[in-house]
Amino acid sequence: MKLTRRQWAAALASAPPLAAQQPPAQPETPAEELKAAGERLRRTTGTLSKFAVPMAAEPAFSFKV
């Protein structure tokens, strides 16, 4: 599927601007920050578990000793 510059411009013009989105609230105490980090980790883990990755897939990096 090829898109022309005009089609890209029309698609981007109809998208909501990024500046209009509200940034996430910052935790005030270390305990709240730890709780927020744990929640982000659980949410990210849940999102990643939806995708099946074959064992033959190689990582995009290599460990060097």
GIFENDA-V963934 format. One record per residue. PHI is phi as a letter, one per 20 degrees, with the letter a starting at -180 (* if undefined). Layout:
BEGIN
PHI
PHI
END
This chain:
BEGIN
*
d
d
e
f
f
f
f
f
f
f
f
f
e
f
f
f
f
f
f
f
e
f
f
f
e
f
e
d
g
f
f
f
f
f
f
f
f
f
f
f
f
f
f
f
f
f
f
f
f
d
e
d
f
f
f
f
e
f
e
b
c
e
d
d
END
